[in-house]
Amino acid sequence: MGAIVMTGGGTGGHLAIVRSVKESLRDQALVYIGSESGQDRRWFGNDRDFAARYFLPTRGVVNRGAVGKAAALWNMAGATFRAMQLLRRHQARVVFSVGGYSAAPAAFAAVLTGVPLVIHEQNAVPGTLNRILRKKARYFLSPYEEKSPVRSYPVALRFFESARIRKKVRTILFLGGSQGAAAINELALELAPRLAERKIAILHQAGERHKESISKRYEDLGIEAEVFGFTDEMEALMNRADFAIARAGASTLWELAANGLPALFIPYPYAAGDHQNHNARYLADRQMGWVMRESAIDTKRILEIFDKDLETTSRRLMESTPRNGAEEIAQILRTI
C-alpha cells in the first residue's frame, strides 16, 4: 500500500496540524515534504514517525518585489517537479496539505499526477494556496465552514488531557510565538506592576531573540517572571495559567480552547486577509474569548476582563471544542 504524504508548514501553526494528525496515523506509511525555509526541519527533521522526510528549496511568493517573485516561482517550479518524483517513488495514495508556501510543491504535484488532495484550512480566511487549489481538492476541511466534512480542529490530545476549569486569575500566560511579538512583550511589561499588586504570576513567551532582554527588563522592574522562547512544553505552561494574552494564529487559538484557558487575543495586524482577527472573532462572537486590536490596547479594560466570569468562559471553551479532530481527519486519509 502506498504512502500518505503530508505537506505544508513554514510556521508553527501549520506544522502543529501535521503533528496532530500524524499522531493518529502511526499505523500508516507516512512521508513528509516541506521546505528548507521556515521551521519545517526543526519540527520534523528527526521525526521517525515519517518513513522519509524531504525539505525542498522553496520560499514565499507574496510580499516580494518582481525579481523576488520571479526567483521564488522558479524555485517553486523545480520543487514541484521534484515533488512529482517523490510522489511516484513512494506510490502516494493521498496528499494531505495544511497550506503555506511549504505545501505548494507537493500540493501542485498531487494535482498534476492525479493523486487525491485533501486540504486543511486552519484560518477563518483561507490562504492564497488553499484558495487556488480548493476546487482541485477531494476534500476541503475547515472548522469555520458549515459544509466541511470535519469541523473539529486537529488539536493534540495532550491539550485536552491537561485542561481544567479556570475561576480566578492567579497566573497569566503571554504568548507571542517562538519569534515573539513586540506588542505583547511591551504590554506584558506595562501590566507587570499591576499584576504584581494582584499577586498574579507571569509566564511570558518573549521569543528566542528577545528572551534575554525581556528578562532583564523584568529584573529592572523588580518583578519575577518566567520568560522563555521556543518550547515543546506548551500544554504544561497552559495548564499552569488561568488566563492568556496571545496572538490569534489558529493553532494557538484552538490549543487554548481545548485547554479551557480563557484568553484575550491581540491579532497580528498585518496577517494576510486579517485572518487572525477573523479567527479571534469566531470565539469572541460565541462568548468564548475577547479581542483587542493592537492599535487599541487598553490596560484598564484588560484588568477589568480579569474580574469577569472566567469560569463560564472556561466551561464553554471545553464544552465547545471537540477532541477528536485529528482522528476524524486521519480517518478520511485512511479511507482514500
Secondary structure, 3 states (H helix, E strand, C coil): CCCEEEECCCCHHHHHHHHHHHCCCCCCCEEEEEECCCCHHHHHCCCCCCCEEEEECCCCCCCCCHHHHHHHHHHHHHHHHHHHHHHHHCCCCEEEECCCHHHHHHHHHHHHHCCCEEEECCCCCCCHHHHHHHHHCCEEECCCCCCCCCCCCCCCHHHHHCCCCCCCCCEEEEECCCCCCHHHHHHHHHHHHHHHHCCCEEEEECCCCCHHHHHHHHHHHCCCCEEECCCCCHHHHHHHCCEEEECCCHHHHHHHHHCCCCEEECCCCCCHHHHHHHHHHHHHCCCCCEECCHHHCCHHHHHHHHCCCHHHHHHHHHHHCCCCHHHHHHHHHHHC
